[in-house]
Amino acid sequence: MTISLAQLRRCSAAVDLGAARTRVYVKNQGLVVDEPTVAAVNTRTGSMLAVGAQAEVMDGRTPDYIRVVRPVSNGTVVDIDLAQRLLRHLVGDKLRKTWRRRPSMRAAVCLPYGSEPLAQRAAVETLTGLGARRVELVDTLVAAAVGCGLPVEQPEATMIVVCGAGTTQVAVLSLGSIVAAETVPVGGNAIDHAVIQHLRLHHELMLPNQSVRPLHLMLSGDGELTPGSTEVHGRDVVSGLARSVHVDTERVRRAIITPLTAILDGISAVLRRCPPDLVADLGERGIMLAGGSALIPGLEPMIHEATSMPVHIADQPSTCAVQGLGAMIEGKVQPLHLDPMAP
């Protein structure tokens, strides 16, 4: 049984439970929630102290009895109870009022390609625990392609690379279905880890987790920073004292090549499984990059050099999946049939 747009139009909310951020799209209201998928919990009482951005800034700065946890890993809900409490706090009255008016309300949620039945059931139970009577599951790759404005319903090839925090999903789509796809266990977190390890090994500096993302902007040449050297603040590995070092940005770029190469391998594997006619279409149309980690420095030119295909970055890569899912429930896309994802 396939999930059609007619079924999705009955949904009142679209949810993207990502490892990095949680996004909720409400029908006729638009995107109402876009917060980090993080919660701060008091281990003594079990109470939730903060969620979203407020909890994220507490990471690494809390006493022993307060834990900053992420209930979603690689697009899969690993703690259903905590994920429900997190959503309940993030959504607040924005969605509960809508659900109260529609007791038979349906919700749609996007899941990574090839999700196992247990992962699908966890997503369903998370939303049904909040009051949804039925949950429709849609592949993240299809939702992101729709959100990027790609003509997925046409008999032509479209290729999308969704770069998440924990994984990177690659797919070629035609006629609204996935022709070939691959999931690579490399994402923004792996890039962050490569940067942290480089600074630890070559500069004996422990970099705070929240300082890695700003360093990405330095590497990409944004802002007014000089491309040759960048000052980084952290903790000395030996003495434990605060210290600053000047980091050669080119050496850091070389340090992240290894995890980026795994993404190239995934793209090559997908292209090898595609019919020649579809690959020929991609030579003209190119590859679309989406996801929160699509702006990783060096990723776009590396893919272009390896494939000789045009590479484009979506206008709003972080929200492509939830916006595409929102367009489906709003009925703003052409008729298509989606691959089945039943719990």
C-alpha positions as CSV (number, residue, x, y, z in Angstrom):
1,M,0.0,0.0,0.0
2,T,1.4,3.4,-1.0
3,I,0.9,6.6,0.9
4,S,-0.8,9.1,-1.5
5,L,-1.1,12.8,-1.2
6,A,-4.8,12.4,-0.5
7,Q,-3.9,10.6,2.8
8,L,-1.3,13.3,3.6
9,R,-3.8,16.1,3.0
10,R,-5.8,14.7,5.9
11,C,-2.8,15.5,8.3
12,S,-2.8,18.6,10.3
13,A,0.9,18.7,11.3
14,A,4.2,17.7,9.8
15,V,7.1,16.8,12.1
16,D,10.8,16.4,11.4
17,L,12.5,14.8,14.4
18,G,16.1,15.3,13.6
19,A,19.2,14.5,15.6
20,A,20.2,18.1,15.7
21,R,16.9,20.0,15.5
22,T,13.1,19.4,15.8
23,R,10.8,21.2,13.4
24,V,7.0,21.2,13.4
25,Y,4.9,22.5,10.6
26,V,1.2,23.1,11.3
27,K,-1.3,23.2,8.5
28,N,-2.4,26.8,7.6
29,Q,0.1,28.2,10.0
30,G,3.5,27.2,8.6
31,L,6.6,26.4,10.6
32,V,5.9,26.9,14.3
33,V,8.8,25.1,15.9
34,D,12.5,25.0,15.0
35,E,14.5,24.2,18.0
36,P,17.5,22.0,18.9
37,T,16.5,18.4,19.9
38,V,18.1,18.8,23.3
39,A,16.7,18.5,26.8
40,A,18.2,19.2,30.2
41,V,17.0,16.8,32.9
42,N,17.4,16.8,36.7
43,T,18.5,13.2,37.4
44,R,17.5,13.5,41.1
45,T,13.9,14.4,40.5
46,G,13.4,13.4,36.8
47,S,12.1,16.8,36.0
48,M,12.8,18.6,32.8
49,L,14.6,21.9,33.4
50,A,15.0,23.2,29.8
51,V,14.5,22.2,26.2
52,G,15.6,23.5,22.8
53,A,18.0,26.4,22.6
54,Q,17.9,26.9,26.4
55,A,19.1,23.4,27.0
56,E,21.7,23.5,24.3
57,V,23.6,26.4,25.9
58,M,23.8,24.3,29.1
59,D,25.7,21.5,27.4
60,G,29.1,21.0,29.2
61,R,28.2,23.7,31.8
62,T,26.0,21.7,34.2
63,P,26.6,20.1,37.6
64,D,26.7,16.3,37.9
65,Y,23.0,15.9,38.7
66,I,21.9,17.7,35.5
67,R,22.2,15.8,32.2
68,V,21.9,17.4,28.8
69,V,20.5,14.6,26.5
70,R,19.4,14.2,22.9
71,P,16.5,11.7,22.6
72,V,17.0,11.4,18.8
73,S,20.1,9.8,17.2
74,N,20.7,9.6,13.5
75,G,17.0,10.4,12.8
76,T,15.8,7.6,15.1
77,V,14.0,8.2,18.4
78,V,16.0,6.4,21.0
79,D,14.1,7.6,24.1
80,I,10.3,7.7,23.4
81,D,9.3,9.2,26.7
82,L,11.9,11.9,26.7
83,A,11.1,12.7,23.0
84,Q,7.4,13.1,23.9
85,R,8.2,15.4,26.8
86,L,10.5,17.4,24.6
87,L,7.9,17.9,21.9
88,R,5.2,18.7,24.5
89,H,7.4,21.5,25.8
90,L,8.5,22.8,22.4
91,V,5.0,22.8,20.9
92,G,3.3,24.3,23.9
93,D,-0.1,25.7,23.1
94,K,0.6,26.1,19.3
95,L,-0.3,22.5,18.5
96,R,-2.3,21.3,21.5
97,K,-5.1,23.8,20.6
98,T,-5.2,22.5,17.1
99,W,-5.3,18.9,18.2
100,R,-8.0,19.6,20.8
101,R,-10.3,21.0,18.0
102,R,-9.7,17.8,15.9
103,P,-9.9,14.7,18.1
104,S,-9.2,12.5,15.1
105,M,-6.1,14.5,14.1
106,R,-3.4,12.9,11.9
107,A,0.2,13.8,11.8
108,A,3.0,13.2,9.2
109,V,6.6,12.5,10.1
110,C,9.7,12.1,7.9
111,L,12.1,9.3,8.6
112,P,15.6,8.5,7.2
113,Y,15.8,6.2,4.2
114,G,15.7,2.5,5.1
115,S,14.5,3.0,8.6
116,E,13.9,-0.3,10.4
117,P,10.5,-1.2,11.8
118,L,11.5,-0.5,15.3
119,A,12.6,3.1,14.4
120,Q,9.3,3.6,12.5
121,R,7.3,2.3,15.5
122,A,9.3,4.6,17.9
123,A,8.3,7.7,15.7
124,V,4.7,6.6,15.6
125,E,4.5,6.0,19.4
126,T,6.1,9.4,20.0
127,L,3.4,11.3,18.2
128,T,0.5,9.1,19.2
129,G,1.5,9.7,22.8
130,L,0.9,13.4,22.2
131,G,-2.6,12.8,20.9
132,A,-2.3,11.9,17.2
133,R,-4.8,9.3,16.1
134,R,-2.9,8.3,13.0
135,V,0.7,8.9,11.9
136,E,1.8,8.8,8.2
137,L,5.5,8.1,7.6
138,V,7.3,9.7,4.7
139,D,10.9,9.3,3.5
140,T,13.1,12.2,4.4
141,L,14.6,12.1,0.9
142,V,11.3,12.6,-0.9
143,A,10.2,15.3,1.5
144,A,13.5,17.2,1.2
145,A,13.3,16.9,-2.6
146,V,9.8,18.4,-2.6
147,G,11.0,21.1,-0.2
148,C,13.9,22.0,-2.6
149,G,11.4,22.5,-5.4
150,L,12.7,19.5,-7.4
151,P,10.3,18.1,-10.0
152,V,10.2,14.7,-8.4
153,E,6.9,13.7,-10.1
154,Q,8.4,14.0,-13.6
155,P,10.0,11.0,-15.5
156,E,13.4,12.6,-15.1
157,A,16.2,12.0,-12.7
158,T,16.7,14.3,-9.7
159,M,19.5,13.7,-7.2
160,I,19.5,15.0,-3.7
161,V,22.0,14.7,-0.9
162,V,20.6,15.3,2.6
163,C,23.4,16.1,5.0
164,G,22.2,15.6,8.6
165,A,24.0,15.7,11.9
166,G,24.6,11.9,12.1
167,T,24.1,10.6,8.6
168,T,24.1,11.7,5.0
169,Q,21.4,10.3,2.7
170,V,21.9,10.2,-1.1
171,A,19.1,9.3,-3.6
172,V,18.1,9.6,-7.2
173,L,14.3,10.0,-7.7
174,S,12.0,9.7,-10.7
175,L,8.2,9.6,-11.0
176,G,7.9,10.4,-7.3
177,S,9.8,7.3,-6.1
178,I,13.4,6.5,-5.1
179,V,15.3,4.7,-7.9
180,A,18.5,4.2,-5.9
181,A,19.6,5.4,-2.5
182,E,22.3,5.1,0.1
183,T,22.8,6.1,3.7
184,V,26.3,7.1,4.8
185,P,27.0,7.1,8.6
186,V,28.8,10.5,8.3
187,G,27.3,13.9,9.0
188,G,28.0,17.1,10.6
189,N,28.9,15.4,13.9
190,A,31.7,13.5,12.2
191,I,33.1,16.7,10.7
192,D,33.0,18.3,14.2
193,H,34.8,15.3,15.7
194,A,37.5,15.5,13.0
195,V,38.1,19.2,13.8
196,I,38.2,18.5,17.5
197,Q,40.7,15.7,17.0
198,H,42.9,17.8,14.8
199,L,43.2,20.5,17.4
200,R,43.8,18.0,20.2
201,L,46.6,16.1,18.3
202,H,48.4,19.0,16.7
203,H,47.8,21.9,19.1
204,E,47.1,20.0,22.4
205,L,43.9,22.0,22.7
206,M,40.5,20.9,23.9
207,L,37.8,22.7,21.9
208,P,34.4,23.3,23.5
209,N,31.6,21.7,21.5
210,Q,29.8,25.0,20.9
211,S,32.9,26.5,19.3
212,V,33.1,24.0,16.4
213,R,30.2,25.4,14.3
214,P,31.6,29.0,14.4
215,L,34.9,27.5,13.2
216,H,33.0,26.1,10.2
217,L,32.2,29.7,9.2
218,M,35.8,30.6,9.5
219,L,36.8,27.7,7.3
220,S,34.3,28.7,4.6
221,G,35.7,32.2,4.4
222,D,32.5,33.9,5.6
223,G,32.7,37.1,7.6
224,E,35.8,39.3,7.9
225,L,38.3,36.7,9.0
226,T,41.5,36.2,7.1
227,P,41.7,32.9,5.3
228,G,45.3,32.1,6.4
229,S,45.0,31.8,10.2
230,T,42.3,31.8,12.8
231,E,42.5,32.2,16.5
232,V,40.8,29.5,18.5
233,H,40.1,29.5,22.3
234,G,40.0,26.3,24.3
235,R,41.5,24.4,27.2
236,D,45.1,23.1,27.3
237,V,45.3,19.3,27.3
238,V,48.3,19.2,29.7
239,S,47.8,22.1,32.1
240,G,44.0,22.4,31.9
241,L,44.2,26.2,31.7
242,A,42.5,28.4,29.1
243,R,44.7,28.9,26.1
244,S,44.4,30.4,22.6
245,V,46.2,29.2,19.5
246,H,46.4,30.3,15.8
247,V,45.1,27.5,13.6
248,D,46.0,27.2,9.9
249,T,42.6,26.9,8.3
250,E,44.1,25.0,5.3
251,R,45.3,22.2,7.6
252,V,41.9,22.0,9.2
253,R,40.3,21.7,5.8
254,R,42.6,18.8,5.0
255,A,41.7,17.1,8.4
256,I,38.0,16.9,7.4
257,I,38.6,15.5,3.9
258,T,38.5,11.9,5.3
259,P,34.9,12.0,6.5
260,L,33.9,14.0,3.4
261,T,35.3,11.2,1.2
262,A,32.8,8.8,2.7
263,I,30.0,11.0,1.3
264,L,31.6,10.9,-2.1
265,D,31.7,7.1,-2.0
266,G,27.9,7.0,-1.2
267,I,27.2,9.3,-4.2
268,S,29.3,7.0,-6.5
269,A,27.5,3.9,-5.2
270,V,24.1,5.5,-6.0
271,L,25.1,6.6,-9.5
272,R,26.4,3.1,-10.3
273,R,23.0,1.6,-9.5
274,C,21.1,4.0,-11.7
275,P,20.0,3.4,-15.3
276,P,22.2,5.3,-17.8
277,D,19.3,7.4,-19.0
278,L,18.8,8.8,-15.5
279,V,22.5,9.5,-15.0
280,A,22.5,11.4,-18.3
281,D,19.7,13.6,-17.0
282,L,21.8,14.4,-13.9
283,G,24.7,15.6,-16.1
284,E,22.5,18.5,-17.0
285,R,20.4,19.0,-13.9
286,G,23.1,18.3,-11.3
287,I,23.0,17.5,-7.6
288,M,21.0,19.3,-4.9
289,L,22.5,19.6,-1.4
290,A,20.1,19.9,1.5
291,G,20.1,19.4,5.3
292,G,21.6,21.3,8.2
293,S,25.2,20.2,7.3
294,A,24.9,21.1,3.5
295,L,27.1,24.2,4.1
296,I,30.1,22.2,5.4
297,P,33.1,23.9,4.0
298,G,34.6,22.1,1.0
299,L,31.7,19.8,0.4
300,E,30.2,21.5,-2.6
301,P,33.5,21.9,-4.6
302,M,34.6,18.4,-3.6
303,I,31.4,16.8,-5.0
304,H,31.6,18.9,-8.2
305,E,35.2,17.8,-8.8
306,A,34.5,14.1,-8.1
307,T,31.4,13.9,-10.3
308,S,31.9,16.7,-12.9
309,M,28.2,17.5,-12.3
310,P,26.7,20.9,-11.3
311,V,26.2,21.1,-7.5
312,H,23.5,23.3,-6.0
313,I,22.7,24.2,-2.4
314,A,19.1,24.7,-1.5
315,D,17.9,28.2,-0.6
316,Q,17.0,27.0,2.9
317,P,18.8,23.7,3.3
318,S,18.1,23.2,7.0
319,T,14.3,23.2,6.6
320,C,13.8,21.5,3.2
321,A,12.4,18.3,4.7
322,V,9.8,19.8,6.9
323,Q,8.8,22.4,4.3
324,G,8.4,19.7,1.7
325,L,6.3,17.6,4.1
326,G,4.3,20.8,4.9
327,A,3.7,21.3,1.2
328,M,2.3,17.8,0.9
329,I,-0.2,18.2,3.7
330,E,-1.2,21.6,2.3
331,G,-1.8,20.0,-1.1
332,K,0.7,22.3,-2.9
333,V,2.5,19.6,-4.9
334,Q,1.6,17.7,-8.0
335,P,0.0,14.2,-7.7
336,L,2.6,11.5,-6.9
337,H,2.8,8.2,-5.1
338,L,5.3,7.8,-2.3
339,D,7.2,4.7,-1.4
340,P,5.4,2.7,1.4
341,M,6.7,3.2,4.9
342,A,4.3,1.4,7.2
343,P,5.0,0.8,10.9
